[in-house]
Every structure is written in C-alpha cells, then in structure tokens.
Amino acid sequence: MTQGSLTIKNECGVPLNDLYGIFFEDLNHSADGGLYAEMVQNRSFEFEPVDHEGYHETYAWEINHPDQAVISSDQPLNSNNLHYLAVKSAAEDLTITNWGFNQGMFVQKDHTYLFSMFASAKEKGMAQVFLENSQHQQLSSTAVITVDVAGWKKYQVIIKVNQDSIEGRLVIKILPNSHLNLDMISLFPTDTFHHRENGVRRDLGEALAAMHPKFMRFPGGCLVHDGTLDPNDRESMYRWKNTIGPVEKRPTRRNKWGYNQTLGLGYYEYFQLAEDLGAKPLPVLPGGHDPHHKRAVPIDQLQPWIDDALDLIEFANGDTDTKWGKKRAELGHPKPFGLEYLAIGNEEVGQAFFDRYPYFHKAIRERYPNIKLINTSGPFASGSEFDRGWKSAKENGSDFVDEHYYMSTDWFLANQHRYDHYDPKGPKAFLGEYASKENKWYNAVVEASYMTGLERNADKVGLACYAPLLANVDYIDWDPVLIFLNQHQIAPTVNYYVQQLFMTYQGTHNVQYSIDGLSDPVVKDDQPITGQFGFEGDLAEVTYNNVTFTDRKSGNQQDFNGGQLLERKRQLIGQTDSDDYTLSFDATKTGGRPDKGFHLIFGQASDPDYFMWVLGGWENQDSIIKQRGAYGMESDWNQCQWTMASDHQYHFEIRVHGRHITTFIDGHQFNEIDIRPTIIQPLYSNMTFDEKTKSYYLKLVNVTDKPVSIKLDTPHFRDGIYRELSGGPETENKIGEPDKLSIKETHVSNAEIQVQPYSVNVLIGK
C-alpha cells in the first residue's frame, strides 16, 4: 500500500471565487417535459412538422369525435399564438385528452394542481375538467367551468387528486350544445420549487439546490446561436425578449435539438431559479452569428443585437425607474437580480463572430464596466479556432474565455496539468462545458481528478460547469448528463455526486500543502503512433489516389492504389512500425452529403484503438485529429476550420514523429499537436480553506485499484469528518436503479486515513 504524509505550508492562498456552477440548456426535453413544471404537452396547439417530423397541431391530444373539433386561426388569442381548438356545437359530449410527456402525467394523492385555459364562446358553454389514468379511471375531483363571454378570457381552477398515477391524462369534457374556442390549456402542480408561479419541478429544483452551485449558465448552448437573424421567425436565434411576459404571448419556437420549445421557461424564470438556488446568473446571448449555417448580421445592422445585451443588463440590474428595470418590477421582482457575468456567443468558429464581438464588448464596457464579459474559444480544446478565441479575448480585454470539450478519460488524465502554464494575468478560462463521455463511476472519478487541477489553478481558471445538466430518458439527444428524469422520477448520476461534493466543499481560498512519500505515477500510451493506416468514408462520395507512405528514417517509400469511399466503409491499406513517417495522398469529393467528407485512419493498434484525421467532419467545417481509445471513447485533440468543396482535387499530407502530428492541405499547415501520454498518479488532491466556516477541505481522488494511506502531520484534521464516495468502475445510477454509489461519512480521530480504490473523498477539518 502506498503511504504519504500530509503537511500544511500556509493558511490562505489564491481565492477560488465562483469556481463551480451548473449549466442548463433545453436539450433532451430538459425544459418542456423536464425542469419546467408544465404537465401539458402542446398546450397551445402550435406543434408543427417543422419542429419535428412527427408533430402536428393536435400532437399529444386525443379527441373522441374529431369531426366536432378543428384547429383554427380565424380569431387567434394573439399574433404569437395563432392556433386554437374550435369546438362545434353538438348533441353529445366531446372529450379532449392530453397525455403529457413520457407515459403520462405524474399525479399524487391529496396533491393539488392548477388548471388554466383561455376560452371564448359564441353563446354560453360549459366544460368539465378532471384527471384520469390510461384505463380511463378518474383520478381527481371534477371542476366545472362556464364560458360565458365571446372574447378570449382566462379560466382557472384547482383540481385535487385522490389517487396516485404515473399515467395520468388531463380530460376536458365539453358538454352538449357548447360552442367553444380553447387555447393555452395548462396544468401545473401547485407545489413547484419555491412555490413559483410558472415555475420548475420541485424534485429537480431541490436536486439542483443540493449541489450548492455558485453560478448558473443559461439558456445554452448551441440553441443560443443556431437560427435565423429575424427574431420573429420560428427558427430564430434565441432572443431573450421573446421569453418574458405573459406565457400566452411568448412565440413558439423550433428548438435546435428537434422539438418544440414553448419558451414558458424564459429569462425571468431563469433569473428566479438562479436566485432560488443561491447561484449567480450567467446568461449567454447570441453575437449576431450562426456558425452552423454561416449566417451573420451585417456589422452596420448590429446595433439592435448590442441593444439586446445592454437591455438585458438593465433588466437584471436596473432601478425600477429605468425602462427594463421597470419591466422586471412589473413582472413581480422589484429588487435587482445582481447580474455580474455575461457571455456573448457560444462555441463560435470562424472570423465572422470575432469581427462582431468587439462591438458588443466596447458598448457593454462603456456603459457597464463592472460586468464581467465572457468570450468564446469554440468547441475544441486546441487548434485554430481555439487560438482565434483566445486571441480575441486578449485583444479586447475579455474577463473570461469559454472553453468546451468532451473527451475520453485518458485525455483528462493526460491533461491534468493543462492549466498549469496559463497566464494568470490574462483572461481566465471558463470551462463552460465538459464531460468524459459516460455516466460510469470511473468517468466520474477521473473528472474529479481533473477538477483538483481546476482548483489548483484558480488564478487561471475562474469558472467551470459540467454539461449537460438534465435528460428526460424518453427524449435523449445527448448524454452523459448529471440527472436523468422521467415524469415521476429523477436519478442523479454518479457524476452528479462528484460535482455536488466539489461544490459543497469548494472553499474560498487554496492552501499550500504537500503529500510526500507517494509512489511514482504510472505512464501508459507513451509509445510512438504506429500501426495500420487507410481510409474511411463519412457519408460523402470521395475518390483518393496518389497515396504514398514515406519512412523518414530510412527514406523508403511505398505507393498504394487509389480507391473510392462510400458511406462509412473502411479501407485499411498498410501498416508501419516506424516512429517517423509521412502519408500523402490526393482526394476529390464527387457526391454524397454536402455536409460531410472522409477520414484518414492511422496508428490503428486494434479496433477500436486508432487515430483519425477527420476531413470535413460535422457540417463539413473541420480538420480534426481525433483519437478513439480501447474502450471506444473519442477525444478531439486538435481542430482547424476547413471545408471540403466538391469536384476539387486536394493534396493532403500528414507527418507523424513519435507522438507529434502535423497536417497539411494543399501545402498549407493545419493541425499540429503533441499527443500527451496518459499519466496516472497514485493520488490526486487539493486543499482549500473556507473563510466563512473556518474549515479546511482536503479533496482526495484515487483513480487506481490500489488503496493509499495518508498520515496527517497536522492538527487541523485530527478530529475531522471524512466523506467518501466509492464504487466499482462500472457503477452507474439509472432511472429505477438509483443510489448504486456508496456514500459514507465517518469521524477521523486518528492520525491516518485510508483512501480507497476508485474513490472521491473530502476530509473536513478546522
């Protein structure tokens, strides 16, 4: 067993400030069908195939006599909500039923629910409202609503449930001879988190609050900047002014992730949620640029977008005698929200965004010099777009640069010291999105080891948040996440508990300390990149030829026949054990998908253990050096912006020297990267001090299968508390199978502790 000895060298060092927070984006039905407590799906009959190919205006609704009810837009509720259900007068009852999300609505005995709808009637009409289950057994009291006005009016009643169900349905029975128009049909639990009207689910709110985040980043993510430039378009970029005010007046929106986004959970609700969590709000605004579709606002038309940013700050912080401060007060919150951070752009690539960012930066700095501005460095950990973002931040004096990356566990272990050499005098890094690809305990432990490096470099890393946050298990577009959910359950993943531990015991300042006597680290994957090589299709039709392999040590050359790449088929053509070689070839795209290219496979030791030069990539914008590890997890080591045009012959060259990779296209250098070896320390740690509680927090992370003993050569931990999270590497929490992780808390009364294999721990002392 490895044994080390702990010594504290100073009491208080670099402050950690608001290091750990959370990031919310409405993907995986995280808002509608997730955090947002609305139980009715398609409450305003606005679903259309443009949102999702399976949608239609009565999606999620069942009408027992379809001939007696039609979707109309003749007399809409308002200009943003055009469709409504027009019920014809009939001699028999008409029922319209909504099943909500997942398998149905979750309702609980003796709980109450707020039903509301907008309705109008040519003459007096009546409706009964109640809940039933999938077997048509009634679950609640029946409320009777009399509609007696010709114009639109909001009606609401409280419904009390008398039986539990996870397959509830909302039923509206239109009584005979009633000629009604219905819209914005809604059902909310009255017991929302902090009892907020139009608020969030209590169980999810409590799970987020239990993490103790310092900040909350919202509303995205890619959905912020993916869309058209016109704020009135259904597919517009996310515009914050569309998301405040009465929910019935908020325009419906096509979500970037392929479903309808009601905007019921909007900027006002996000600010309220951040306040209820005790977290600082960190909104992200579009910078007038959509990198996915290469749309950009002309610079001479940028002012309205800049005004949106300035108005948002006023909305959050302005006095009630200002235009937007008054608007906030009218919505029910006279007190300012205390906004400190604002991000412009998300994962931006291409010069167009960085031509526009300075205009935002200058205007905000002049009017609100205390707002901390966040620039962006794209969705990759290194390369031309990453460098472009950092260059912009330094030139403009941004406070933070938002870095995003999703990598394998080996990448995180190899890059433990990533931030050690960042400039503490320049902009700070904001690790705005990161995760290690899976929700297994080994992934969570490795993430914890990486987080000790974030803490250690708190003078260079200012903010960090795991992503994404939530996923409804029946609508997953992207995982891993921190919390899985359905309509009636939540399952915090094992990764959630690591984040919770680091947030709860963040501390206010680093402490200088040492743990001496530990064994040497284990180095793996440090050998030269050798093995098989060849080509792989990526849904485009590509021909390749003039393939030459050169061993630069011996000078030997070998030529290979050309071929054609289709779909995702792979053609391995040779192999090498040389540690210094060049592969050159020509390739032409002749057809297939315009948003795709092809791959060069190299360094394949086995399948799936290889490297890949991605040419085209997602949306045909990338040249990427990618590694796929032995467990199938991928890491994008380096990215440059590049697009493969059709019917043009390109000349490609890749040089591999040991673990150093350089690429060229038509004689111009693109990627250059050293593939760092995976280094596994016997123990990862960091110590902080909390000025508020006068406590010391020593975080200890063991990613190995061997225990480590620590001798405590300090009185601060002789009578402390030891919290231990541990499990097998494959342990994971799932819906219906939560709490597989072992969580223990013990008192430390001796001078030694045992750090168990695959464990994340905090030792709390005074």
N, C-alpha and C positions, 0 to 999 in steps of 0.2 A: 504494500500500500504506500502510495506517495504521501509524504508528510511535509507540510510547510509551516512557517511561523509568521504570524501577523504582527506588524509593528506600525503604529501611527506616528507620522512625522510632523504633521501640522494640523491645526484645528479647523481652518476655514480657507478655501481657495476660490477657484473660478465659480461664479454663480451659474446655476442651471436655468434660471428664469422659467419660461413656459415650455420646457422641452417637449413633454409628451402630451399628445392630444388625440382626437379622433377625426375621421374623415367620412362624411356622408355624401353619397351620390345615389340618385334614384336609378339604379340598375338592379336586376334580379327582383323587380317589383318591391324594391326596398321602401318606397313611399306608399304609392297606391297598392294596397294588398300587403303592406308591411307596417312600417312605423306609423304612417298616417292612420288614424283610428276609424276612418270611414269604412263601413261594412258593406255598402252597396257598390257593386261594380257597374260602371257605365250609368251613373246616376242621372246624366243629362242627355242620354241617347245620342251622344256625339261620336261614338266609335265608328271608324270607317276603315276600309281596306288599306288606305294609305298609311295607317298606323301599324297594322299587322294584316297579313293576307287573309286571316280567318275572321277578321272583325266585320260587323255590320251594325246598323243603328240600334238593333234590339239585342245585341250580344249580351249574354248573361241574364236575359229576361226570357220568361215563358208566358205566353198569352193563350188562355184556354180557347178563346174564339178570335183568331187572328183577323177574321173578316170584320170585326166590330171595332178594331183599333188600328190606326195608321200613324206613321211618323209624318209630321207636317212641319212646315216652316213658314206658313202663311202669316201667323201672328206670333212671332218669336218673343221669348222672355226678354231678350236684349240682343244687341248686334254681335255679341261674342258667344251667344248661346242660341243658335238658330233652330235646333230641332226640339220637338216636343211630341208627346204621345196624345193624339186626338182620339177620344173615345166617343163612338157613336151611341146615340140613344138606342137601347134595346130592351126587350121584354124579359130578358133573363140576366142573371148575374154574370159579370165579366171579371175574371181574376187575372191580375198580372203579378208574376212572381219573380223575384230576383234571388239568385243563389250565392251572390257574393263571390269570394275568391276561394281557391282550393276546393275542398269537397262541400263547402257550405259555410254558413256563419256560425261562429262560436258564441253561444249564449249560455248564461249561468242562472240557475235558480235563484230567485229573490233579488236579482240584479235588475236595474232599470236602464232603458235605452231611449234616446231621444230620436223620435221620428219627425221628419220635416219634409215638406214638398211645396212647390209652387203649383197653384191650380187656378183655373178660371172656368166659368160655366155660363152657357147661354141662358139657362134657367137654373133654378136650384137643383143641386145634385148632391148625392151622398156616397161616401166611401167608408168601408170598414178596413181597419189595418190590424194585422196580427202576425205572429211568427208561427211557423210550423216546421216539422222536420221533413226529411226526404220521403217518409212514409205518410205524409200528409196528416200527422198527428199535431194538434195545436199545442204550442209551447207557451203561450202568453195570454194575457188579457186581450180583449178586443177594444180598440179605440174607434169611435165613430167621428168622422169629420164631415161637416156640412159645408159645401162650397156654394156660396150664395151671391158672388159678385161676378160681373162679366170680365173685369180686368184681372191681371195676374196678382195674386196675393199669396203670401207665405203662411202655411198652416203647420203647426207642430203640436205633438202630443207625446206624453211619456208612456212607454209600454213596459209593463212588469212581466218578467219571465217566471214561469212556475216549474220549469223542468230543464235540466242541463241538456245541451246538444252540441255536437261539433258539425252537424249537417243542417243547420238552421236555414230557413228561407223566409224572406220578407214577402208577405202576401198583401196585396191591396185589392179588395173586392169592391168593384163598382156596382152599386145597387141598380136595379132596373129603372129605366126611364131617366137615367142620368147622362147628360151630355157634357163631358168634362175634357179639359186640356190639362195635362200633367207634365211637370218638368222638375229637375233638380230634386229627385227623390233620394232621401238620405236617411241613414240610420247610424247613430253614434252611441257607444257606451257613455253613460253619464260619468263613469268613473275613469276619466282619462288621466294621464300623468299630470300631476299638479292641478287636476280639475280644469284644465284649459279648454275653453270652447274651441271647436275645430282643431283639437289637439292631437296628441300622439298616444299610442297604446301604452297603458300603464306598465305592463310587464317589461316591454322593451325600454321605456324611459328609465325604469328602475335599474335595469341591467347596465345601461349606459352610465347612469349616475354612480353606480357601484364601482366604476372604473376610476373615477375622480380625474377626468381629463382636464388639462389646463386650457385647452382651446378646442374649438370645433370648426373644421373646414367644411364648407358647403358652397353651392349645391352640386358641385362636380369639380373635376372630372371632365371627360370628353363631352358630356351633354352640354357643357357651358358654351363651347365654341363650335360645335357641329350644327350647322344650319345656315339658312339664308340670311341676308342682311336686313330684310324688311321685318320689323317687329310684329307686324300684323299677319305674317304668314304662319300657317300651321306648323311649318318646318323651320321656323326662325331659330336663330341662336337664342339661348336662354337670356331673356331680358327681365330684370328684376321688377320693373314697374308693372309688368303684366301679372305679377304674383301676389300683389297686395290688394286690400279692399275686399268687398263682399265676394264670397266664393262664386256666386252665380254670375258675376260679371267678369271673372277671370277667363281668358280664352283657353280653349282646349289646345293641346299641343301633341305633336308626334314626338315621342321620346326617341332619342338617339339609339336606344337599345331595343327598339322594335315593338313598342306598345304605346298605349295612350297615357299621357301624363296630364292629370286634371289640374295641376298647379294648386290644388287645395292646400297642400303643404308648401307654403311660399315663404318669401323672405321675412315677413313679420313673424310667422310661426317658427322659422329657423332661429331668429334672434331670441324669441321667447324660450325656445328649447335650450339654447346655449345658456341663457340666464338661469333656467331651472337646473341645469347640470352644474352650475358654478364654473362654466367654461367661457373663455373669451371667444367671441365670434370671429371667424376668419373667412369672409366671403371671397369668392373668386368671380371676377367679371370678365366677359369676352373683350378682347382688344381689337375688335373690328376685323378679325381674320379667322377664317375657317381653313385649317391646314388639310383637312380631309378632302375637301372639294376645291381647294385653292381659290376660295372667294376672299376678296379683301375690299374694305371700304376705301374709296379714293381718299387720299390724305386731305384734300381740300373739303371733304364731306365728313371729316372725323369728329367735328365738334359735338354733335348730339351724343356720340358714344362717350366722349370725355365728360360731357354734362351728366350723363347717367352715373358715372363714377363719383363726381362731385356731389350730385344729389343724394346718392346712397349714403355718403358720409354725413350729409346734413340730416338725412332721415334717421340715421343711427344716433347721432350726437348733437344735433341742432337744438337750440332752445325752442320753446313752443311758439315763439313769435316769428320763427322762420317758416318758409313755405313747407318744407318737408318735415321739419320738427313738429309743426302743427298737424301735419297728416299723421305722424306717428301717434301724437296725443289723441287725435280723433279716433284712431283705431283702438285706443284703450291703454296707451303706455306713455304718459307724460314725461316720465323720467327717461333720460338718455340711456342707450344701451351700452355706451362706453366702448365704442369700436376703436381698436388700436392697430389692427392689421388689415391690409387689403392686397389681394393678389390680382394682377392683370395678366390674363392668359393662362392657358393650361397646356402643358406638353407641346409647346409651339415648335414647329420646324419650318425652315425657310426664312429668307431675309424679309419677306413682307411684314411679318409681325414685328420684327425688330426695327423696321423703319417707322412703325407706328407707336411702339412703346414709349419713345421719348416724349411724345406729345402728352400722353397720359401722365407720365412721371413729372414733367415740368409743371403742368397745371395743378396737380394734386399737391406737390411740394410747396408751390407758391401760396395756395390757399390753406392747406392743412399740413404744416411742416412736421407735426408730431406723428402723423400716420406712418406706420412702418410699411414700406412698399415691397412687394414680392414679385420678382421677375421669374422667368421660367427657363429651363435648360433642356426641354424635350423629354421623351420617354425612354432615354437610354443613358447608361452610366458613363459613357465616354464616346468621343468621336466629334465630327464636325459640328453637328447641331448642339451637342452638349457644350462645346467650346464657344459656339456663337452666343449661346445664352449667357455664359459667364462673362464673355467679353462685353456684352450689352450691359450687364449688371454693374460691372466695374466702371464702364464709361459713364453711366448715368447716375451712379451712386445709389443703386438699389440696396435695401437693407438685407434682403434675403434672395436666394436663388432656389427655386423649387426643383428638386431632383426627384425623378421617379425611376424605379427599376424593380422588376420581378425576376428573381434569379433562383438558381438551384442552391441547395445547402452548401455544396462545395464552393460555390462562388462567394457566399457570405463568409465562409471560413478562410478562404484565400485572401479576402479583402478586409479582414479585421482591422487593419491599420490604414484604411482608405483615407480617413480624415486627419491622420496624424500630421500631415505635411501641408494641409490647407493653411492659407494666410489668415491669422487671427485678426488682422487689421482690415481685411477686405469684407465684402458682403458675407453673411453667414449662410451656410447651407440649411435649407429646409427640406428634409426628407419627407416629401408630401405624399408619396405612395411607395410602399414596398411590401414585399412578402416573399416567402421562399417556396411558393408553388403548391404546397399541400397543407392540410389541416391535421397532420400527424404530429405526435409528440416530439419526434426527433427534429422536425422542422421548427417547432416552437422553441425547443432548447437552443437550436442554432441561432434563431432570431434573437433570443435572449443574450447569447454570447456577443452578437453584433451590437446589441443595444448598450452593452457595457462600454463599447468603443465610442458610441454616440455620446454617452455621459462623460467619458474621459476627455472628449474633445468639445466640451460645452462652450469653449471660447470660439469654436469654429462652426459648430452645429447648433443652431438656435431652436429648431422645431422639428418634430418627427411624428408621423402618424401612419400606422398600418392601414392597408387598404385591400379590398373594400371592407365595409363595415357589416352589411346585412345581406342576406339572401333568403327569399322565400323558396323553399325546397321544390316547389312545383313550377318555378319560373326561373331557373338558374341560367344566366348568360355567362357568368364569370365567377370562378372560385379560385383559391380559397377565400374565406371571409372570417370575420370574428364571431358572428352569431348567425346560426341558421334558425329559420322560423317557418311555421305554417299559421293557419288561422287561430290555433288554440295553444300552441306550444312554442317555446324558444329553447335552443340548445347552444349555449356559449361553447365555442370550440376550445380545444386545449390552448390554442394560440391566444384566445381571449384572456385566459388566466395569467399568462405571461405579461401581456400588456397591462392588465389590472395591477399586478404586483409592482411593475416598474413605475406606474403612475402613482399608486398609493404611497410608495416609498421612494419617491423621486428625490426628495430633499431639496434644499435651496442652494447648497454650495458643495463643490468637490472637496475631498480631503486627501492630502498627500499621505500615502501609506506604502507599505511593501509587504509581500508574502514571499519569504525566502525559503529555499530548500526544496522547491518543487522539481519534479523530473523534467527532462528536456522535452520539447514539443516533438510530435511525430509528423514527419513530412511525407506526403504522398502525392502522386501525379506530378512529379517534378522532372520526368523524363522528356526527351525531345518528342515532338509531334511527328510520329511516323505511322505507317500502316497503309491500308488500301485507299485508293482515290478513284473518283469517277464523277458522274453527273446524275442529277435528279430533276425531273420535271416539276413544275409548280402551276399546273392548270393553264399554262400558255404553251403554244407550239413553238419550239426552238430547235434550230439545227446548229450543230457545233462541228468544227473541223480544225485542221492545222494544230492538233494537240501535241505539245512537246513537253517531255519531262527532262529536266537537266539536274544532274547531281553536281553541285557546285564544288564539291571537294575533289571529285575525280575528274570532272569535266565531261563525263559520259552523258550522252543524250539518247533519248528513246522517243520515237514518234508513234502515234496511235491513230487509228482510223476515226473518222468523224461519225456522226450519228444524228438521230432526231429524238427529241424529248417530247413526250405527251403525258398529260395528266400528272400523276405523281410517281411515275415509274422510275426506278433507279438503274443506272448502268455503271457498274464498277469496272474499270478498265486496267488497273495496275496497282502496284504497291511498292513501298520503299521502306528501307530501314536507315536511310541517310538522315542526318540531322541538319543538313544544309542543302536545300533544293529549291528549284523553281518549276512551276507549272504554267505554261502559256497556251492559249487557245483563242480561236475566233468563234463568235456565236452571233446568230441572227434570229430575231423574233419574227415568225411568219404568220402567226394567228393565235387563236385561243383567247383567253380572257385578257382584256386590255390592262387590268389592274394587277397582273401577275408577270413573273419572269421565270427564273430557274435557279438551281443550286449547283455549286461545286462541292462534292463531298471529299474530304481529305482527312488524314490522320485517323482512319477507322481501325481501331484495335479489335472491335467486335460490334455487333449491332444490338443495342443502340448506344454505342460508345464511339463518338466521332465528332469531327468539326465540320462546319458547313460555311461556305461563303454564299450568303443569300444575295441574289441579284434580282432586284425588283421588290420582293417582299410584300408586305401588307400595303395595298393600294399603289404598288409599283413606285415607291419613293425611296427605296433603301438599298444600300450596300452594307451588309452586316456580317461580322464574324461571330458565328454562333457555335456554342458547344452543347452537345447533347451527352449527358452523363450516363453512367452504367445503370442508373435507376430510372432513366427516361426523362429526367428533369433537364430543362434547357436554360441556358444563360446566353444573353446577348452581350458579348464582351465589348464590341465597338460598332458604331453605326455612322455612316455618312449618307447624305442625301444624294440620291441618284435615281433617274428614271430610264427604263429601257424602252426606247422607241421601236416601233415596228419597222421591218424592212430596212434596217440599218445594220451593217456588219461591224461589230465591236471587237477590239482586240483586248483580251484580258490576261493579266499576269499576277500570280501570287508567289511570294517568296517566303519560305519558312526556314528560319535559322534557330535551331533549338526550340524555344517556345516563343520566339519573336515572329510576328506575322505582319507582312506588308503587302498591300494590294495596289494594282494599277489598272486603269481602264483607259484605253487609247493613249497610253503613255503618261497619263496624269495620276499621281498618287492619290489614293483614297484612304483606306484603313491602315492604321499602324497600331499594334498593340502587343504588349508582353502578357502572355497568359500566365498569371501567377500560380504557383503550385499551392495545393491545399495543405495548410499547416494546422495541425490540431494541438492546441495547448492542453496540458493536463487540467487546467482550471482557468476560467475567465472571471474577472471580478472588477468591481469598482466600489468605492466608498464615498458616501455623501453625508453631509450634516444638515439637519433641518433647524433653522433658527427659530421657527415657531414652536416646535415641540421640544427643542433642545435634545434631539435624538440623533444617533449615528445609525446609518443604514449601510451595511456591507452586503452587497449582492454577490452571490457565488453561483457560477454556472458550470456544470460538468457535462460535456457532450460525449464523454467516453463511457466505456463499460466497466471502468475501474473506480473504486471509491478513493477519495482524497481526504486526508486528515489535516486539520488546521489547528495549530497551537496558538492560543490567544494571549500574546505577550502584551496585554493592555488591560487596564481595569475597566474600560468602558463597556466591555461585553461579558464581564464575569457574572452578571445577573441580568441576562437579556432574554429576548424572545426570538425563537428560530422558526421561521415559516418555510416549509419545504413543499415544493411541487415536484412530483416524480411519477414515472410510469415507464412502460416499455416503449421502445422507439416507434412501434406501430399504433400505440394507443391513440384513439380519437373519439370525440364526442359527436353523436348524431342525434337527430330528432328521434325520440322514442328510446334512445340509448345514451342519455347524457351522463355526466359525472363519472366517467371512467378513470379520470385522473385522480391520483392520490394527493390529497392536500392535508398537511399536518402542521400543527403548531405546538411547540414544546418550549419549556423554560430551560435556559442554559445556566447552569450553576457551577460548571467546572471550567477548566482552562483549555478544553479541546472540543472540537466538533468534527463530525464525520459528514462530508459532502458525498451523497450517494450518487451512483452512476445515473446518467440521464436525468439530472435534476436541476431545478432552478430554485434558488433559495435567497432569503434575505435574513440577515442577523441584525436585530434591532437592539441598540444599547443606548446608554446615557453617558 
